Amino acid sequence: MATWGAMLKQLDFKNNPSKVISVFKAMQRTKQNDPLINNIDPYVYASLVKACKIVLGVHEGKSIHCHVIRLGLDCNVNVLNSLIYFYMGANNLVTYACHLFDKSPDRTIVTVNSMVSGFLINKEFDKGFRFFNEVLGGKFGIYLKPNYVTLISLISGCVDDGRFTSGTSLHGYCCKTGLDLIVEVCNSLIDFYFKYGEIDIAEKLFKTMVEKDLVSWNTMIAGYARSNSNCTEAFSLFREMRHRNVEYDTVSFINLILACANGRRLDMGKTAHGCVITSGDEMQVSVRPVLIAMYSKCGLIEFARKIFDALSDKNIASWNSMVYGYVDYGLDSEALRLFHLMKYRKIKADEMTMLGFISACRNSDQLSHGIDVHAYIQSNDNLNRSHVLQNALIDMYAKCGNMARAKSVFDEMPKKDVISWTSMIVGHAINGEGEEALCAFRQMCAEKVKPNSVTFIGVLLACAHSGLVEVGQNLYDTMCSVYNVEPQIEHYGCMVDMLARAGMLEEATRFVKKMSVEPNAVLWRIMINGCRVHGDVDQGLNLVNSLVKLKMSRSTDDHVISSNIFAEAGRWDDVLLERSKMMARKASKIAGKSSVSVLTD
């Protein structure tokens, strides 16, 4: 009969972790003094802990840890590294990992990397970066130094946590130590610079690489794909790949087609589609979801639907692409028809799918559909636990005018972040509930949740609609001096709107003159409307002249507001001129088309 250790070694720890844990539980049910159990290789216990991490088995992992201590294996470096990695990846168990690290008699670079990646996973970038510096300073031994894996983790963390300066300092360290010659490190740096918009630096890094792998080429194409104006560069790079006989893969095509989609380059998108077709059926199946997105963004929503309907085996990525295609195209009703079709066919939606349907409900003000979508989310435990979906539901109910339902979702959330509070504040503001918005803001601050730029747009909007000028001015000062939020054009607009609504036109004019940015057409419209409402026709006419002088094409709203102030002044010829311009604009617009088809099973 095979020993327990032999049985465990024969199992696939990575691809079948549940089976591994099941065998271990069976092992635990045997007698504890069984020598076949007590003599199991420490490597097996290290692998068992890794299996627990994969399946998020916190209870099982702790049980294995107890077993390790009882057998005296808690000093084995491989077992300790696995336990540190396990605790770092579990919720609220970072202190366990730190304790194990502190008492570890023999730390390796694997131990260091487990700690660094764990801090980053737990959104504690500062601790991870400080730990990295402690390792550099020799705190844990002069021979223990970061390796390329450490740097890749930290550079990725700089992208996720918005730490550009830290990323450039890491790049400097790589140059000093020669780690910048390692392909994987260079790939991470290229991705880092692209995501911060530093395209020139990314291109220079790529060109100076001694050795490039497929990931290097794909990272460059992906970077161009995220930059809407760089579709041509993405195509040029792809052609160079083929010229150099670099073997492309599905990721290459996905990034190339995304570049065409984001750049709205239908011509290049069709060329990329042709390349996909010549690459074989397997490639086509993987790429079809992005083809749907590309044709949708390029205005061929009907053709995108044909590709979708032709799929014999539609995965969730295909459904998501079609849903977002309709939402982006403004066909929210068509997107919601897909929701009902998914339910009919018993297709399991994921978080991204439901965000698309929530957006469709919000955009179309379809409260009844929103309630159906909410009910679907509540019926699925994984979706119902999604913090992102809860925030989206609050926003959707607020935009549909039902603050009671928005507050119900908000109150049931176990943890509320700045987005949750901001959604409620903005919701109250746009629904004319100024006092409620301010009350929510005060409660948010009391709970030590730091407001952001959007939060202040909400509270300033609430003050404007409720006529709370003094409160709004104080909040604006607090935003600048206490929270160091730099005012954007939206904040300026709220302040001008608040002063203009209150008839404080001179104060509004002085405020506009002190702004750090040039006023846009929206601000001038707010001022003109304030002059009209409060009878200051002369000032309104002067502002119309300012609006005309702006170097931008005038919108229908501009003609309407100008027409109204001319009417107040009795200048009927100018009223007719503005209305004729408005009608000419409408006539010059190309009518949109709606793709409506009957969905059948």
Residue pairs with C-beta under 8 A, 6 or more apart in sequence:
2 10
3 36
3 40
4 23
4 27
4 30
4 36
4 37
4 40
5 36
5 39
5 40
5 41
5 44
7 23
8 20
8 23
8 24
8 27
8 40
8 44
8 47
8 48
9 41
9 44
11 19
11 20
11 23
12 19
12 20
13 20
13 47
13 48
13 50
13 51
14 54
17 50
17 51
17 52
17 54
17 55
18 51
18 55
20 47
20 48
20 51
21 48
21 51
21 52
21 55
21 57
21 60
24 48
24 60
24 64
25 60
27 37
28 63
28 67
30 37
38 71
42 73
42 76
42 78
42 79
43 78
45 64
45 67
45 68
45 71
45 73
45 76
45 79
45 82
46 76
46 78
46 79
46 81
46 82
47 82
48 64
49 61
49 64
49 65
49 79
49 82
49 83
49 85
49 86
50 82
50 85
50 86
51 57
52 58
52 60
52 61
52 64
52 86
53 61
53 85
53 86
53 89
53 90
56 90
58 90
58 91
58 93
61 83
61 86
61 87
61 90
65 74
65 83
68 74
68 79
68 83
73 79
74 80
75 105
75 106
77 104
77 106
77 107
77 108
77 111
80 100
80 104
80 111
81 108
81 110
81 111
81 114
83 97
83 100
84 97
84 100
84 101
84 104
84 111
84 114
84 115
84 118
85 97
85 114
85 117
85 118
87 93
87 94
87 96
87 97
87 100
87 118
88 94
88 97
88 114
88 115
88 117
88 118
88 119
88 121
88 122
89 118
89 121
94 118
94 119
94 122
94 124
97 114
97 115
97 118
98 115
101 107
101 111
101 115
104 111
107 140
107 141
107 144
108 144
109 144
109 145
109 146
109 147
109 149
109 150
112 131
112 135
112 140
112 144
112 146
112 150
113 147
113 149
113 150
113 153
115 128
115 131
116 128
116 131
116 132
116 150
116 153
116 154
117 153
118 128
119 125
119 127
119 128
119 131
120 128
120 153
120 154
120 156
120 157
120 160
120 161
123 161
125 157
125 158
125 160
125 161
125 163
125 166
128 153
128 154
128 157
129 154
129 157
129 163
129 166
132 146
132 150
132 154
134 140
135 144
135 145
135 146
135 150
136 145
136 146
138 144
147 179
148 179
148 182
148 184
148 185
151 170
151 173
151 174
151 179
151 185
151 188
152 184
152 185
152 188
154 166
154 170
155 167
155 170
155 171
155 185
155 188
155 189
155 191
155 192
156 188
156 191
156 192
157 163
158 164
158 166
158 167
158 170
158 192
159 167
159 191
159 192
159 195
159 196
164 196
167 192
167 196
171 180
171 189
171 192
173 179
174 180
174 185
174 189
179 185
180 186
180 189
181 210
183 209
183 211
183 212
183 213
183 215
183 216
184 215
186 205
186 206
186 209
186 216
187 213
187 215
187 216
187 219
189 202
189 205
190 202
190 205
190 206
190 216
190 219
190 220
190 223
191 219
191 222
191 223
193 199
193 201
193 202
193 205
194 202
194 219
194 220
194 222
194 223
194 226
194 227
195 223
195 226
197 227
199 223
199 227
199 230
202 220
202 223
203 220
206 212
206 216
206 220
209 216
212 246
214 246
214 247
214 248
214 249
214 252
217 237
217 241
217 246
217 248
217 252
218 249
218 251
218 252
218 255
220 237
221 234
221 237
221 238
221 252
221 255
221 256
221 259
222 251
222 255
222 258
223 230
224 230
224 231
224 233
224 234
224 237
224 255
224 259
225 234
225 255
225 256
225 258
225 259
225 262
226 262
227 262
228 262
228 263
228 264
229 263
230 259
230 263
231 259
231 260
231 262
231 263
231 265
231 268
232 268
234 255
234 256
234 259
234 260
235 256
235 259
235 268
235 271
235 272
238 248
238 252
238 256
241 248
241 252
242 248
250 283
250 286
250 287
253 272
253 275
253 276
253 279
253 283
253 287
253 290
254 286
254 287
254 290
256 272
257 269
257 272
257 273
257 276
257 287
257 290
257 291
257 293
257 294
258 290
258 293
258 294
259 265
259 268
260 266
260 268
260 269
260 272
260 294
260 298
261 269
261 290
261 293
261 294
261 296
261 297
261 298
262 297
264 297
264 298
264 299
265 298
266 295
266 298
266 299
266 300
269 294
269 295
269 298
272 294
273 291
273 294
276 283
276 284
276 287
276 291
277 284
285 313
288 307
288 311
288 318
289 315
289 317
289 318
289 320
289 321
290 321
291 304
291 307
292 304
292 307
292 308
292 318
292 321
292 322
292 325
293 304
293 321
293 324
293 325
294 304
295 301
295 303
295 304
295 307
295 325
296 304
296 321
296 322
296 324
296 325
296 326
296 328
296 329
297 325
297 328
299 329
301 325
301 326
301 329
301 331
301 595
302 595
304 321
304 322
304 325
305 322
305 595
305 597
308 314
308 318
308 321
308 322
311 318
314 347
316 347
316 348
316 349
316 350
316 353
319 338
319 342
319 347
319 349
319 353
320 350
320 352
320 353
320 356
322 338
323 335
323 338
323 339
323 353
323 356
323 357
323 360
324 356
326 332
326 334
326 335
326 338
326 360
327 335
327 356
327 359
327 360
327 363
330 363
330 592
331 594
331 595
332 359
332 360
332 361
332 363
332 364
332 366
333 360
333 364
333 366
334 595
334 596
335 356
335 357
335 360
336 357
336 360
336 361
336 364
336 366
336 369
337 599
338 599
339 357
339 360
339 369
339 372
339 373
339 376
340 599
341 599
342 349
342 353
343 376
344 601
345 601
348 380
349 357
349 376
349 380
349 383
350 383
351 383
351 386
351 388
351 389
354 373
354 376
354 377
354 383
354 386
354 389
354 392
355 388
355 389
355 392
357 369
357 373
358 370
358 373
358 389
358 392
358 393
358 395
358 396
359 392
359 396
360 366
360 369
361 367
361 369
361 370
361 373
361 396
361 400
362 370
362 395
362 396
362 399
362 400
365 399
365 400
365 401
366 400
367 397
367 400
367 401
367 402
370 393
370 396
370 397
370 400
371 405
374 393
374 405
374 409
376 383
377 383
377 384
377 386
377 389
377 393
378 384
383 389
387 413
387 415
387 417
387 420
390 409
390 410
390 412
390 413
390 420
391 417
391 419
391 420
391 423
393 406
393 409
394 406
394 409
394 410
394 420
394 423
394 424
394 427
395 406
395 423
395 426
395 427
397 403
397 405
397 406
397 409
397 427
398 406
398 423
398 424
398 426
398 427
398 428
398 430
398 431
399 427
399 430
401 431
403 427
403 428
403 431
403 433
403 436
406 423
406 424
406 427
407 424
410 416
410 420
410 423
410 424
413 420
416 447
416 449
417 449
418 444
418 449
418 450
418 451
418 452
418 455
421 440
421 441
421 444
421 449
421 451
421 455
422 451
422 452
422 454
422 455
422 458
424 437
424 440
425 437
425 440
425 441
425 444
425 455
425 458
425 459
425 462
426 437
426 454
426 457
426 458
426 461
428 434
428 436
428 437
428 440
428 458
428 462
429 437
429 458
429 459
429 461
429 462
429 465
430 461
432 465
432 466
433 462
434 462
434 463
434 465
434 466
434 468
435 466
437 458
437 459
437 461
437 462
438 459
438 462
438 463
438 468
438 471
441 451
441 455
441 458
441 459
444 451
444 455
445 451
450 483
451 459
451 479
451 483
451 485
452 485
453 485
453 486
453 488
453 491
456 475
456 476
456 479
456 483
456 485
456 491
457 490
457 491
457 494
459 472
459 475
460 472
460 475
460 476
460 491
460 494
460 495
460 498
461 494
461 497
462 468
463 469
463 471
463 472
463 475
463 494
463 498
464 472
464 494
464 495
464 497
464 498
464 501
465 501
467 501
467 502
468 498
469 498
469 499
469 502
469 504
472 494
472 495
472 498
473 495
476 487
476 491
476 495
479 485
479 487
479 491
480 486
480 487
487 515
487 516
489 517
489 520
489 522
489 523
492 511
492 512
492 515
492 517
492 519
492 523
493 522
493 523
493 526
495 511
496 508
496 511
496 512
496 523
496 526
496 527
497 526
499 505
499 507
499 508
499 511
499 530
500 508
500 526
500 527
500 529
500 530
500 531
500 533
501 530
501 533
503 530
503 533
503 534
505 527
505 530
505 531
505 534
505 536
505 539
508 527
508 530
509 527
509 539
512 519
512 523
512 527
520 550
521 547
521 550
521 552
521 554
521 555
521 557
521 558
524 543
524 546
524 547
524 550
525 547
525 557
525 558
525 561
527 540
527 543
528 540
528 543
528 544
528 547
528 561
528 562
528 565
529 561
529 564
530 536
531 537
531 539
531 540
531 543
531 565
532 540
532 561
532 564
532 565
532 568
535 568
537 565
537 568
537 569
540 565
540 568
540 569
541 565
541 566
541 569
544 561
544 562
544 565
544 566
547 554
547 558
547 561
547 562
548 554
554 581
555 585
556 582
556 585
556 586
559 578
559 579
559 581
559 582
559 585
560 578
560 582
562 574
562 578
563 574
563 575
563 578
563 579
563 582
566 572
566 574
566 575
566 578
567 575
